[in-house]
Amino acid sequence: MAYAEKVYKVRNGQKTKQFTWRACYKKPDGKTGTRPGFPTARLAKEWGAQQEAAIRVGGWTDPTLGLKKFGEFTREWLAVQNPRGRTTMNRHERLEQHILPRWGHTPLVAITWFDVEAWARTLTCARSTTMDSVGLMARIMNGAVDARHLPANPLAGRRLTGLPPDPAPQLADEESWATPEVVLQLSRRLGPWLGMHTLTAAFTGLRWGELVGLHRDNTLIERRQRHDGGTFSCPTLRIDPKIGNLAEYYTRTDEGKRQAVRVLEPPKNPQSARMVDVPPFLASLLEAHLTASTFEYTFCTVTGKWWWRSEWFRYIRPAADGREARPSARGTAVKEEWPPIMPGLTMRLLRHTHDTWQEQIGVRTVLGYEQMGHRYPGIKGTYRHPTPAMRQERLDALQGLYERAMKNLEWKTLWES
C-alpha cells in the first residue's frame, strides 16, 4: 500500500528542519518505487495510490522512464527498426540535421505539441522536410508509448499549421510534366544508349530504381490473356520481386563515416511488383537496344555498371537545361551548343509525365494505378481488375502520342544516323 515519508533538505552538508514528502509505492516487480518533491503527505500518498491502481489494471507506465532523453530513446528505437536502406538514410538525415539538435536532450515527458509545432515553424528547410521531421518524431514517440515510457503520445494525430512559405520554388502545372515532343527531343539529344532511359521512363512510368535495376531477362516479357475468343498478348517490363529494384543510399561505418551503397532491394510495396505494358514502338526500340548490348541490366552505363544518380545528372542536366559550346582544348572534347529543351526536367518528372499522359488519354483508373505500381484505394481495388480491352486501349493511345509527336517534329526516325 502506498505511503509517504519525510525527506529533509540538506544545506552545507547539514540536515535542516525543512522537509518535503516522498511518495512510495509497490512496482509490478515487487520493488518500491518512489517520487520525491510533494509538499504534503496526503498528496504523496494519493499519487502513490494512483500508481498502484494503474498497476492493478495494467495501464501503468514507470514515470522514471518518461525522464529518459529523447535522443537516448531514439537510439533504442532505431536499433529495432528494419526499413529499406534509403528510408534509414533519410531518417538519419532528419534526425541529425533537424531533430536531435533541438530535442536530443529533452526528456520524453517534457515534449509537447505546442513546443514541437512552434519549433517546426522556425525551420527553414523545405516544407516536405519539416513535415517528415515532425512525422518521424511522432513515430518515435509512438514507440515510447508502446515501450511503456509514456502513457500517451502528445504528437499523435496532430496537424501542422502556420508553416512559413516553402523556400523551394514550386513548379507551375505546365512545368510538372513534359510533352511527347520534349521527351523525343531529349532522348535524341542523349543518343540511342542514354536516350532509351528517358524514353522508357516517360512511356512506362518506371521509377528510377526500377529502371536501372531492370534485368534483361525481365525486359519484353510477353503477357498473354484470353480475350474475345482468342488471345491478347503484349510485351511488358517485369518488376520482379525476386530481383528487386536498385537502391542507392549511404550507411555509416563504425568510425561514423558515410559509405555509399548500391544494392538490389525488394519492391517498396506489393503493388510495385508488376508487369508494365509496352507500346509497339518502344518494344521495337528496346529489342534493338538489347541486341546491341551484352550487359546483364537493360539500362546501365556504357561499361555495364549500375548508374549513380549523381553520374546520371551529369548527362541529363545539360541535355535538358542546355549548354554553351566548348571549343577544342587540350584534354577535352569539342562540344556543340545545346539550347534548352526543358530546364529542370528530371527522371522523377518523367514518371509524373507518364501518369499525366495516362489521364490525358483516358486510361481506366484501375489499369492506371496498376501500371504505376500504386494501390487502388477502397473496396473497388478488390473488385475491379484491368481487362485486355483496357490494356489495348492504353497501348494504342500511347502509340498515338509517339506517332503524333514524330509527325509534329517532322522526323522519320528517332535516332539520328
HELIX and SHEET records of a PDB file:
HELIX    1   1 ALA A   41  ARG A   56  1                                  16    
HELIX    2   2 LEU A   65  LEU A   67  5                                   3    
HELIX    3   3 PHE A   70  ALA A   79  1                                  10    
HELIX    4   4 GLY A   85  ARG A   94  1                                  10    
HELIX    5   5 LEU A   95  ILE A   99  3                                   5    
HELIX    6   6 LEU A  100  TRP A  103  1                                   4    
HELIX    7   7 LEU A  108  ALA A  110  5                                   3    
HELIX    8   8 TRP A  113  ALA A  120  1                                   8    
HELIX    9   9 ARG A  127  ASP A  146  1                                  20    
HELIX   10  10 ASP A  173  GLU A  175  5                                   3    
HELIX   11  11 PRO A  180  THR A  204  1                                  25    
HELIX   12  12 TRP A  208  VAL A  212  1                                   5    
HELIX   13  13 ARG A  216  ASN A  218  5                                   3    
HELIX   14  14 PRO A  270  SER A  272  5                                   3    
HELIX   15  15 PRO A  280  THR A  291  1                                  12    
HELIX   16  16 ARG A  309  ASP A  321  1                                  13    
HELIX   17  17 MET A  347  GLN A  360  1                                  14    
HELIX   18  18 THR A  365  MET A  372  1                                   8    
HELIX   19  19 LYS A  380  TYR A  383  1                                   4    
HELIX   20  20 PRO A  388  LEU A  409  1                                  22    
SHEET    1   A 3 TYR A   3  ARG A  11  0                                        
SHEET    2   A 3 GLN A  14  LYS A  26 -1                                        
SHEET    3   A 3 THR A  32  PHE A  38 -1                                        
SHEET    1   B 3 THR A 219  HIS A 227  0                                        
SHEET    2   B 3 GLY A 230  ARG A 238 -1                                        
SHEET    3   B 3 MET A 275  ASP A 277 -1                                        
SHEET    1   C 2 ASN A 245  ARG A 252  0                                        
SHEET    2   C 2 ARG A 258  GLU A 265 -1                                        
END                                                                             
